């Protein structure tokens, strides 16, 4: 794996992990509106382990690195979030298992693979008021930007903007999966915590992006 590809992969994963830790209370508060309020706590505990074990992960390929992140998250994030986030990273890893260098198109493939894994693991889809309602449209926006010739910064900005708009739009939806689904129509009027978490992560990636090579 090239130093450039490794640097980009590490930057993205570390940014996700640090955001999960830094925004623990905010994510929990979002979840507490119609859920049990432990989303932020669970996510932060898993990603704290990622950060503490950072130097031990296999960096021989993007797939190997992401696969170990997946195992860590599955093992250390409680509730339903562990299997969901672990599956997302595992499917992303599997989608690039034969690649040493990653292109923008590969990133789109990885995000789509992650979404498909979440669908299968959570028996959910677009419109069910889950993180998929951010992930799927944000991935489409990223692909559109890359296909039009945009550079990484421009593409990330579009991804972040779409992620925020899509996450906020989940306020209009009734939850069909997870603990929030038990509240029925009361889940309408507030955004999904997972969808908002992805938007906040995307915004940080966009804001702090620079060529890590």
C-alpha positions as CSV (number, residue, x, y, z in Angstrom):
1,X,0.0,0.0,0.0
2,X,1.4,3.4,-0.9
3,X,2.1,5.9,1.9
4,X,-0.4,8.3,0.3
5,X,-3.2,5.7,0.4
6,X,-2.4,4.7,3.9
7,X,-2.3,8.3,5.1
8,X,-5.7,9.0,3.7
9,X,-7.3,5.8,5.1
10,X,-5.8,6.5,8.5
11,X,-7.0,10.2,8.4
12,X,-10.6,9.2,7.7
13,X,-10.8,6.4,10.3
14,X,-9.1,8.6,13.0
15,X,-11.4,11.5,12.2
16,X,-14.5,9.2,12.6
17,X,-13.1,7.8,15.8
18,X,-12.3,11.2,17.3
19,X,-15.6,12.6,16.4
20,X,-17.4,9.7,18.1
21,X,-15.4,10.4,21.2
22,X,-15.7,14.2,21.2
23,X,-19.5,14.1,20.4
24,X,-20.5,11.4,22.9
25,X,-22.9,13.6,24.8
26,X,-24.4,15.2,21.7
27,X,-25.0,11.8,20.1
28,X,-26.6,10.5,23.3
29,X,-28.8,13.5,23.6
30,X,-30.1,13.0,20.1
31,X,-30.8,9.4,20.8
32,X,-32.5,10.1,24.1
33,X,-35.4,12.0,22.3
34,X,-37.1,8.7,21.2
35,X,-34.5,6.1,22.0
36,X,-32.7,4.9,25.1
37,X,-30.0,7.5,25.0
38,X,-27.0,5.2,24.9
39,X,-26.0,5.6,21.3
40,X,-23.3,8.2,22.0
41,X,-21.9,6.3,25.0
42,X,-21.7,3.0,23.1
43,X,-20.1,4.5,20.0
44,X,-17.5,6.5,22.0
45,X,-16.5,3.4,24.0
46,X,-15.8,1.4,20.9
47,X,-13.9,4.1,19.1
48,X,-11.9,4.9,22.3
49,X,-10.5,1.4,21.9
50,X,-9.7,2.1,18.2
51,X,-7.7,5.1,19.2
52,X,-5.9,3.4,22.1
53,X,-5.0,0.4,19.9
54,X,-4.2,2.6,16.9
55,X,-0.5,1.5,16.5
56,X,-1.3,-2.2,16.6
57,X,-3.5,-2.4,13.5
58,X,-2.3,-4.1,10.4
59,X,-1.4,-1.6,7.7
60,X,-0.4,-4.0,5.0
61,X,-3.5,-3.0,2.9
62,X,-6.6,-0.9,3.2
63,X,-8.7,-4.1,3.6
64,X,-6.5,-5.5,6.4
65,X,-6.6,-2.2,8.3
66,X,-10.4,-1.7,8.0
67,X,-11.0,-5.3,8.8
68,X,-9.3,-4.9,12.2
69,X,-11.2,-1.8,12.8
70,X,-14.4,-3.7,12.2
71,X,-13.4,-6.5,14.6
72,X,-12.6,-3.9,17.3
73,X,-16.0,-2.1,16.9
74,X,-18.0,-5.3,16.9
75,X,-16.3,-6.4,20.0
76,X,-16.4,-3.2,22.0
77,X,-19.6,-1.2,20.9
78,X,-22.6,-2.3,22.9
79,X,-26.2,-2.7,21.8
80,X,-27.2,-2.8,18.2
81,X,-24.6,-0.2,17.1
82,X,-21.7,-2.6,17.4
83,X,-22.9,-5.1,14.8
84,X,-24.1,-2.3,12.5
85,X,-20.9,-0.3,12.5
86,X,-18.7,-3.4,12.6
87,X,-20.6,-4.8,9.6
88,X,-20.2,-1.4,7.7
89,X,-16.4,-1.4,8.2
90,X,-16.2,-5.2,7.4
91,X,-18.2,-4.9,4.1
92,X,-16.1,-1.8,3.1
93,X,-12.9,-3.8,3.8
94,X,-14.1,-6.8,1.8
95,X,-15.0,-4.6,-1.2
96,X,-11.4,-3.5,-1.7
97,X,-9.6,-6.7,-0.5
98,X,-7.5,-7.0,-3.7
99,X,-6.5,-3.3,-3.9
100,X,-3.3,-1.7,-2.6
101,X,-4.3,1.8,-3.8
102,X,-7.7,3.4,-3.5
103,X,-9.3,5.8,-5.9
104,X,-12.4,8.0,-5.5
105,X,-14.4,5.3,-7.3
106,X,-13.2,2.8,-4.8
107,X,-14.4,5.0,-1.9
108,X,-17.9,5.0,-3.5
109,X,-17.8,1.2,-3.8
110,X,-16.8,0.9,-0.1
111,X,-19.6,3.2,1.0
112,X,-22.1,1.3,-1.0
113,X,-20.9,-2.0,0.3
114,X,-21.2,-0.6,3.9
115,X,-24.8,0.5,3.2
116,X,-25.7,-2.9,1.8
117,X,-24.2,-4.5,4.9
118,X,-26.2,-2.3,7.2
119,X,-29.3,-3.1,5.3
120,X,-28.8,-6.8,5.7
121,X,-27.7,-6.6,9.3
122,X,-30.4,-4.3,10.4
123,X,-33.1,-5.4,8.1
124,X,-33.6,-1.8,7.1
125,X,-33.6,0.4,4.0
126,X,-33.9,4.0,2.9
127,X,-36.8,5.7,4.5
128,X,-36.8,3.7,7.7
129,X,-35.3,6.6,9.7
130,X,-31.8,5.2,10.2
131,X,-28.2,6.2,9.3
132,X,-29.0,4.8,5.8
133,X,-31.0,7.9,5.2
134,X,-27.8,9.9,5.4
135,X,-25.3,7.3,4.0
136,X,-27.1,6.5,0.8
137,X,-27.8,10.1,-0.5
138,X,-24.4,11.3,0.7
139,X,-22.7,8.5,-1.3
140,X,-24.7,9.4,-4.4
141,X,-23.6,13.1,-4.0
142,X,-20.0,12.0,-3.6
143,X,-20.2,9.9,-6.8
144,X,-21.8,12.7,-8.8
145,X,-19.0,15.1,-7.8
146,X,-16.2,12.7,-8.6
147,X,-17.8,11.8,-12.0
148,X,-18.0,15.5,-12.8
149,X,-14.2,15.9,-12.2
150,X,-14.4,17.5,-8.8
151,X,-11.3,17.2,-6.5
152,X,-11.4,15.5,-3.2
153,X,-12.1,18.7,-1.2
154,X,-15.0,19.6,-3.4
155,X,-16.4,16.1,-3.4
156,X,-16.2,15.9,0.4
157,X,-17.9,19.3,0.8
158,X,-20.8,18.1,-1.4
159,X,-21.0,14.8,0.7
160,X,-21.1,16.8,3.9
161,X,-23.8,19.2,2.7
162,X,-25.9,16.3,1.5
163,X,-25.4,14.4,4.7
164,X,-26.6,17.3,6.8
165,X,-29.7,18.0,4.6
166,X,-30.5,14.3,4.6
167,X,-30.0,13.8,8.3
168,X,-32.2,16.8,9.1
169,X,-34.9,15.4,6.8
170,X,-35.2,12.3,8.9
171,X,-37.2,14.5,11.3
172,X,-40.1,14.0,8.9
173,X,-39.9,10.2,9.0
174,X,-41.5,7.7,11.3
175,X,-38.9,5.3,12.7
176,X,-39.4,1.7,11.5
177,X,-36.3,0.1,13.0
178,X,-34.6,0.2,16.4
179,X,-35.9,1.2,19.8
180,X,-37.3,4.5,18.3
181,X,-39.8,2.4,16.2
182,X,-41.6,1.5,19.5
183,X,-42.7,5.1,19.9
184,X,-44.6,5.1,16.6
185,X,-45.7,8.5,15.4
186,X,-43.9,10.2,18.4
187,X,-40.7,9.5,16.5
188,X,-41.8,12.1,13.9
189,X,-40.4,15.5,14.6
190,X,-36.8,14.7,15.7
191,X,-33.9,13.5,13.5
192,X,-32.4,10.0,13.8
193,X,-29.3,10.0,16.0
194,X,-27.3,7.7,13.7
195,X,-28.2,9.8,10.6
196,X,-27.1,13.0,12.4
197,X,-23.9,11.3,13.7
198,X,-22.9,10.5,10.1
199,X,-23.6,14.1,9.1
200,X,-21.4,15.5,11.9
201,X,-18.7,13.0,11.0
202,X,-18.9,14.1,7.3
203,X,-18.7,17.7,8.2
204,X,-15.6,17.2,10.3
205,X,-13.9,15.3,7.5
206,X,-14.8,18.0,5.0
207,X,-13.6,20.8,7.4
208,X,-10.3,19.2,8.3
209,X,-9.4,17.7,4.9
210,X,-6.0,18.3,3.5
211,X,-3.9,16.0,1.3
212,X,-2.5,13.6,3.9
213,X,0.3,12.6,1.6
